[in-house]
Each structure stands twice: as structure tokens, then as C-alpha cells.
Amino acid sequence: MNFMNLATILTGNALEAMTPLLFAAMGGLFTELSGALSIALEGYMMLGAFVGVVAAASLHSVIAGLCLAALASAALAWVSAKATLGHKANIFITGLGTNLLVAGLLPVLSQHFFGTKSVLSFTLPAMMRPFSRTMASVPFLGQAFFSHSILVYVSWLTVLAAWGVLYKTPVGRRIRACGSQPEALRDIGRKPENYQIVAAVVAGASSWVAGACLSLPLSAYVPNISSGRGWIALVAIYLGSRRPGRIMLACFIFALAEGFSNYAQGFLQVPSEFVLAIPYAASLVALILGSLSRRRQGDWKDLH
């Protein structure tokens, strides 16, 4: 295999792998800018993956599955936000509790309704058909950029949508003010907590899409299907300096590492566990390097 074919395969795989990360990160960005922590992204993704595929199979409609998954994750996000903002629960503990709750609840529901805690397989319409078969047939570029399902391209649009809402609308400005100048909102008669709840619901509703991107193309729910992608999305938010465009780049880098790990299992003579750990090692290294870079920038500013 020549370099061009390898680059095409890795780029195509990375764009697919980036999709759930991008949906989760764009939703988590709203929460981060509102002054809260997006600890529960992992739980929202798992719940969205489970509800999405089960609802789609039960109602014989992928769209219905997507909508119900959105409602389920948004409702969980609302409950978590009310616990932290309305009842002053510790936001970090609440986020971790949400992740643990979902991880423990889904096997119970799976056992009760389907008689198994293992893989749940369903018959669903194909989700991975190319968005444009004509463009997908173009050599090299077609396979890399135009052979994906519509969800891949919708995830790119969420970057523009997040930027537009956060920086070009009154609601977005108030959400950002919650994290930087909450007293200014109170001075104009607005409650920062209300906008933080809105941001949390957006994060939950966006993360369900991330989960659905994992389960619906497979027509199956696999236990622990998110596999830490919620945490990687959180790292991407920080690595991208909480800017939509930079976050997209960070998600692509992590997805490229994931795509390489999947491809490398076939030719690297090392234990598979080591190969599969490449994306998580990349996220850890990126987080450390990002922290060091910010520290050096801070030291440079102090000197000047």
C-alpha cells in the first residue's frame, strides 16, 4: 500500500471517528463557557447510544430514535444541572455520579427488557450510505471526504452553529457571561443559573447525537460503547482553548490517533491492548503539552 492510499484510509477513518467527539465537544463547550464542568459527557453519550438504537428499533424509525435519545439525555442533563445549581450539590461529584448511574443502569435495563447484558442487535435502515455516491467515486479525495453518512457532515455544521449561537446571539453572550461576569447578568435582572441549565441541556442533547453516531450505524448497542470518548471530548475542549474551530482540530487529531490504532492492529507486532490505548495516550500527552504551553505563555506575560 502506497502513502497516498494510506493517507486516504486514515483520513476517512479519522473523519468518521471525529463525528461523536465533535458532537459531544460542541455540546460540552456550552457548559464550559457557562462556568460549569462537563464531567457527565460520557454518561450522556452512553444513554443516547442505548435509547437511540432501542427506540429506533421499537418505533421502526431512525429519526424517532434520534429524537427520543435527545430527550433522554437532555432530561438527564436537566436533572444533573438542577441538582448542582438548585440544590448546591458538588458539580464534580454530581457529574461522576451521573456517569456511574448510567453505566450501572443500562445493563439492568438491558437484562430486564432483552434478557441479556451483552450486545443488543437490531434491524435498522443503513446509516453509512455515502452522502454523495458521485463524489464518493472520485479517486483519493472521494473516499476520504465524500464517502460518509450525513451525520459526519452535520457534525461539521455544529461547529458553525455553536460559534454562531455563542458569539452572535444574545443568549450565547449571556451564557458566556455566566462564566466570566455573572454579576453583570444579575445587574440586568437575569439569573446566571437559568442560562447554565440551558447550557447543560444543550450539552446533554448534543451528546445523545454523539452516542447515536456510535450505535445506530452498527444497528446495535455494545456495553461501554462510548469507551471514554466523553472524556476525550472534554480534553479536546480544553486543548482547543474553548474555541469551536480549535476544538474541531483537536477532535480530528484524537480521531486520527484512533483511526491509526484501528489500522495498526493489522501490522504492528505488539499487544492489541497497547495499540487500542493509542488514542487515550494521545489525549493525555496533548493535555500535558497544552498545559505546559499555557504555563509558558503565562510566564512570558509575567516577564513583560
C-alpha positions in Angstrom: 0.0 0.0 0.0 1.4 3.4 -1.0 1.5 6.5 1.1 -1.5 8.1 -0.8 -3.8 5.1 -0.2 -2.7 5.0 3.5 -3.4 8.7 3.9 -6.8 8.4 2.3 -7.8 5.5 4.6 -6.5 7.2 7.7 -8.2 10.5 6.8 -11.5 8.8 6.1 -11.4 6.8 9.3 -10.5 9.9 11.3 -13.4 11.8 9.9 -15.7 9.0 10.9 -14.2 8.7 14.4 -14.2 12.5 14.9 -18.0 12.7 14.5 -19.1 11.6 18.0 -16.2 13.5 19.6 -17.3 16.7 17.8 -20.9 16.4 18.7 -20.0 15.8 22.4 -17.4 18.6 22.5 -19.6 21.2 20.9 -22.3 20.5 23.5 -19.8 20.4 26.3 -18.5 23.8 25.1 -21.7 25.5 26.1 -21.4 24.1 29.6 -17.8 25.0 29.9 -18.4 28.6 28.8 -21.2 29.0 31.2 -18.8 28.4 34.1 -19.7 24.7 34.8 -17.9 21.4 34.2 -18.8 18.9 31.5 -18.0 15.9 33.6 -21.1 13.9 32.6 -20.5 13.8 28.8 -19.6 10.2 29.0 -22.8 9.3 30.7 -24.9 11.3 28.2 -23.2 9.5 25.3 -23.9 6.1 26.7 -27.5 6.9 27.4 -28.0 8.4 24.0 -26.5 5.3 22.3 -28.7 2.9 24.2 -32.0 4.8 23.9 -31.3 5.8 20.3 -30.9 2.3 19.0 -33.6 0.7 21.1 -36.1 3.5 20.3 -35.3 3.3 16.6 -35.8 -0.5 16.5 -39.0 -0.3 18.6 -40.6 2.5 16.5 -39.0 1.4 13.2 -37.7 4.9 12.6 -34.2 6.2 12.9 -35.4 9.8 13.3 -37.7 8.8 16.1 -34.8 7.0 17.8 -32.7 10.1 17.5 -35.4 12.4 18.9 -36.1 10.1 21.9 -32.4 9.8 22.6 -32.1 13.6 22.6 -35.0 13.9 25.1 -33.5 11.2 27.4 -30.0 12.8 27.5 -31.4 16.3 27.8 -33.7 15.2 30.6 -30.7 13.6 32.5 -28.7 16.8 31.9 -31.5 18.9 33.3 -31.8 16.8 36.5 -28.0 16.9 37.0 -28.0 20.7 36.5 -30.8 21.2 38.9 -29.0 19.2 41.5 -25.9 21.3 41.2 -27.4 24.7 40.7 -30.7 24.4 42.5 -29.6 22.3 45.4 -25.9 23.2 45.5 -24.6 19.7 45.1 -20.9 19.4 44.3 -20.7 19.6 40.5 -17.8 17.3 40.2 -19.4 14.6 42.3 -22.7 15.0 40.5 -21.0 14.6 37.1 -19.2 11.4 38.2 -22.4 10.1 39.8 -24.2 10.7 36.6 -21.6 8.6 34.7 -21.7 5.8 37.2 -25.5 5.9 37.3 -25.8 5.4 33.5 -23.1 2.8 33.5 -24.9 0.8 36.1 -28.5 1.4 35.0 -28.1 0.4 31.3 -27.1 -3.3 32.0 -30.1 -3.6 34.4 -32.5 -2.2 31.7 -30.9 -4.4 29.1 -31.3 -7.5 31.2 -34.9 -6.7 32.2 -36.2 -5.9 28.7 -34.0 -8.0 26.5 -32.7 -10.8 28.7 -29.0 -10.0 28.2 -26.3 -7.7 29.4 -24.3 -8.3 26.3 -24.6 -6.9 22.8 -28.1 -5.9 21.6 -28.5 -6.2 17.8 -31.4 -4.8 15.8 -32.5 -4.5 12.2 -32.3 -0.8 11.2 -32.0 1.1 7.9 -28.4 1.5 6.7 -26.8 4.6 8.2 -23.5 4.5 6.5 -24.6 5.1 2.9 -22.4 7.8 1.2 -23.9 11.3 1.3 -23.0 11.6 -2.4 -22.2 8.5 -4.4 -21.0 10.6 -7.3 -18.4 12.5 -5.2 -17.5 9.3 -3.3 -16.3 7.8 -6.6 -13.7 10.5 -7.1 -10.2 8.9 -6.6 -8.5 9.6 -3.2 -10.5 12.7 -2.2 -13.8 11.0 -2.7 -13.0 8.1 -0.4 -11.6 10.3 2.2 -14.1 13.2 2.3 -17.3 12.2 0.4 -18.0 8.6 1.3 -19.5 9.2 4.7 -23.0 9.3 6.1 -24.8 12.6 6.5 -24.1 12.6 10.3 -20.5 13.3 9.6 -21.3 16.5 7.6 -23.9 17.6 10.2 -21.2 17.4 12.8 -19.1 19.9 10.9 -22.2 22.2 10.7 -22.5 22.0 14.5 -19.2 23.9 14.7 -20.6 26.8 12.8 -23.8 26.6 14.7 -22.1 26.6 18.1 -19.9 29.6 17.0 -23.0 31.5 15.7 -25.1 30.9 18.8 -22.3 31.6 21.3 -20.8 34.7 19.7 -23.6 36.2 17.6 -26.8 35.9 19.7 -27.9 37.4 23.0 -28.4 34.0 24.5 -24.9 33.0 23.6 -23.4 36.2 25.1 -25.3 35.6 28.3 -24.1 32.0 28.5 -20.6 33.2 28.1 -21.2 35.9 30.7 -22.2 33.3 33.2 -18.6 32.0 33.2 -16.8 35.4 33.2 -19.1 38.1 34.6 -22.1 36.5 36.4 -22.7 39.7 38.4 -23.3 41.6 35.2 -26.2 39.4 34.4 -27.7 39.8 37.8 -27.3 43.6 37.4 -29.7 43.5 34.4 -32.1 41.2 36.2 -31.0 37.9 34.7 -30.3 34.7 36.7 -27.0 33.1 35.6 -28.3 29.7 36.9 -31.0 29.7 34.3 -28.5 30.1 31.4 -26.3 27.4 33.0 -29.2 25.0 33.0 -29.9 25.8 29.3 -26.2 25.2 28.5 -26.3 21.8 30.4 -29.4 20.7 28.4 -27.7 21.7 25.2 -24.7 19.5 26.2 -26.9 16.6 27.0 -28.9 16.9 23.8 -25.8 17.2 21.7 -24.1 14.2 23.4 -27.0 12.0 22.6 -26.1 12.5 18.9 -22.6 11.5 19.8 -23.9 8.3 21.3 -26.3 7.7 18.4 -23.4 8.1 16.0 -21.8 5.1 17.7 -24.8 2.7 18.0 -27.1 3.5 15.0 -24.5 2.7 12.3 -23.9 -0.6 13.9 -27.6 -1.3 14.5 -26.5 -2.5 17.9 -25.7 -1.3 21.4 -22.5 -2.6 22.8 -21.8 -2.3 26.6 -19.4 0.7 27.3 -19.8 1.7 23.6 -18.5 5.2 24.3 -15.2 3.8 25.6 -14.1 7.1 27.2 -14.9 9.3 24.2 -16.8 11.7 26.5 -13.6 12.3 28.5 -11.6 12.7 25.2 -14.2 15.3 24.1 -13.6 17.1 27.4 -9.9 17.1 26.8 -10.5 18.5 23.3 -12.4 21.4 24.8 -9.5 22.4 26.9 -6.9 21.7 24.3 -8.9 23.8 21.8 -8.9 26.7 24.3 -12.7 26.6 24.3 -12.9 27.8 20.7 -15.1 25.9 18.3 -12.6 25.8 15.4 -9.7 24.8 17.6 -11.8 22.2 19.3 -12.6 20.7 15.9 -8.9 20.5 15.1 -8.2 18.8 18.5 -11.0 16.3 17.8 -9.6 15.5 14.4 -6.1 14.8 16.0 -7.6 12.5 18.5 -9.7 10.8 15.9 -6.6 10.4 13.7 -4.9 8.6 16.6 -8.0 6.3 16.9 -8.0 5.6 13.2 -4.3 4.8 13.3 -4.8 2.4 16.2 -7.6 0.6 14.4 -5.5 0.3 11.3 -2.3 -0.6 13.2 -3.8 -3.7 14.8 -3.2 -5.5 11.5 0.5 -4.9 11.1 2.1 -3.9 14.5 3.6 -6.9 16.3 2.6 -5.6 19.8 -0.2 -6.5 22.2 -3.6 -5.3 21.0 -4.2 -3.6 24.3 -1.3 -1.3 23.7 -2.5 -0.4 20.2 -6.0 0.3 21.4 -4.6 2.6 24.1 -3.0 5.0 21.5 -6.0 7.4 21.4 -6.0 7.8 25.1 -2.3 8.1 25.3 -2.5 10.8 22.7 -5.2 12.7 24.7 -3.0 12.5 27.8 0.1 13.8 26.0 -1.9 16.5 24.3 -3.4 17.7 27.6 0.1 17.8 29.3 1.6 19.7 26.3 -1.3 22.1 26.3 -0.9 22.8 30.0 2.8 23.4 29.6 2.2 25.7 26.7 -0.3 27.8 28.6 2.1 27.9 31.6 4.9 29.2 29.4 2.7 31.8 27.9 1.7 32.9 31.4 5.3 33.1 32.5 6.2 35.1 29.3 3.4 37.6 30.1 4.6 38.0 33.7 8.1 38.8 32.4 6.7 41.5 30.1 
